[in-house]
């Protein structure tokens, strides 16, 4: 029994090592100057049409510019401030900060090995690449079960996330550029979801700018297509579509 237990321990350790190695290898293959070279950073974020929407929503003296000032240091210490609003409006500021927070991940991506810390991982090797099954044993995360698909080069291609409200399918397009020093850069990120009779597809397209000797996010275009699938017994069976486009701009970088 001791011999069997010993070999089982070796097998489990090897599989776990494969899983962590895959995540670590992917993280190391991404262009991310905040991992080693950059120690602190400040920048501004503006969202297209935000000023117009707020001016229509609130009865105040029209605002001319509303933007976010972001300060970052290692260990994911972000500080986000909203500028351009009248005094007060604390709840609105918190609402806007929560909306923009997940966009900051495109500037300073959290390593996969950190994102999936605490998940129980299973490793599946396939002809076209590798799949990781990630389960949250605490069931406290929004998505308690996820499948990560990597190509033969160990680059993330897809994530399928399952939650009580539905399934999210994410596709990633990475590329190498003449400035990324052999590393991969995220070019496009597509998220598809279905909830009841409504489906949505959100396409994130990224462009970059040079700051000193590094490159950081310049613009993030977000196009969301909503589609309402009509029941077959309805006379009008054609899907109803709505398209929304917004552009998030990043500027005035100060890096050390």
Buried (B, 14 or more C-beta within 10 A) or exposed (E): EEEEEEEEEEEEEEEBEBBBEBBBBBBEBBBBBBBEEBEEBBBBBBBBEBBEEBBEEBEEEEBEEBBBBBBBBEEEEBEBEBEBBEEEBEEBBEEBBEEBEEBBEBBBBEBBBEBBEEBEBEBEEEEEBBBBBBBBEEEEBEBBBBBBBBEEEBBBBBBBBBBEEEBBBBBBBBEBBEEBEEBBBBBBBBBBBBEEEEBBBBBBBBEBEEBEEBBBBBBBBBBBBBBEBBEEEEEEEEEEEEEEEEBBBBEEBEBE
